[in-house]
Amino acid sequence: MKKLLLMSTLICAPAVVAHNDNDSTVSFNNEQCNVEFKNDVRIKPDELEIFTANKQTMQFNTNGNLTINGESVALNHSQQKALTQYSDSLRTQLPEVANIALEGVKIAGVALQEVANAFNIDGLDNISSLMDDIKLEVQNTFYQQDTFVMGQQSFNQFGENFEQQFEQQIETAVESAVMQSMGSILVALGSELLGSGGDMQAFEQRMENMGTQIEEKVEQHADALEKRANALCENFANIAKQEEQLVVQVPELKGYQLFSFKQN
């Protein structure tokens, strides 16, 4: 039973995509990632907009026009090319953040299903519905009226919403499902005990093996997701370097960099 409770707890862990309890924000930074968000960005089909905390804005559209705080900035061909390459990099890499968040929710579903199959747990409809709500929350956080939005403010919003709306609900739904299926769980545990010939030590080993198998299946997905997050971090570092070079070419962009390197 202790193993079951542990596995029930593990269900909740993957869905919290790098949740930071210290400041209730969501971040894809880790100890190996030396970049962090400095400003926020909006990516529309025909325009890139970066805005600062004090509402200063930089806009660059697909026609190669740059506007800073409503005033046009003349660009030569080389500057337009550099800005276009920068814009393309953001359009390619930033949506991967949302993809990783959605994959984290999917991993939670995998863990949920594995535990349910192992212990014949019923009453998971509420949890499945809750997972769908979390997916929708991720979508609504990063995609707003055909615009991709990301930055520290977006992360703050997502972290606060998740903590307030979903974290406790997940725990409650898991506990409810376990209680509803207690009979099935006891039957499953009894079958495992009989399969061990009444030997408690052998029974504990069988349960441990079962838990390990479930964890291994979930960890395969989690490891793959971690590799994607690490790769994304490297890409962000490359974009941060690209921004440094861009500011040299277009000095008007100073202060509008999306990323900054962490200070050691």
Disulfide bonds with the S-S distance in Angstrom:
Cys33-Cys233 1.90
